[in-house]
Amino acid sequence: MGKLRPESRDAAGDSSACARRRQLQANLGREQYPRMSDESAPTVLYPFKLRNERTGNWRLARWKASLEEVERLGGEVCGDPVIYHPQGNTSNFVRNMPVDLTPPAVSLEMHPHWESPPAIDPLERSLARTFLRRYSTWCVRTRRYAQAQGAAALHRELA
């Protein structure tokens, strides 16, 4: 096993990460970032560690929490805060938005391309008819009668 480096401690006996966090907390102030009162206020979360009740060992928590939650759990903050800023309106959801129930002025067609099919030149037509004739023959030989009927109908349409 490798050698463990001793953590640097300040005068109060805290590790350097905890000392930095306390300094940051003193500079920021809790009142600067009110929670739940203002939607535009950022959320400040801290990494922290908890003491195991049975062994007495400290273990790093798997989540980040606010200072109030860390104090409630009896933990110790051990890192720099993570500040999440609100993204604003990202879903375009507007509560109590009036709904317009009038039908659209232009009627929508289900398949507008069927009204005016694209024109094909004679070479494409002959190639498609040759393929469809051979395909319908193959479908009948392999007992795929529904596909053969569809190919035959399309062949008649191209005639």
Secondary structure, 3 states (H helix, E strand, C coil): CCCCCCCCECCCCCEHHHHHHHHHHHHHCHHHCCCCCCCCCCEEEEEEEEECCCCCCEEEEEEEECHHHHHHHCCEECCCCEEECCCCCCCCCCCCCCCCCCCCCCCCCCCHHHCCCCCCCHHHHHHHHHHHHHHHHHHHHCCCHHHHHHHHHHHHHHC
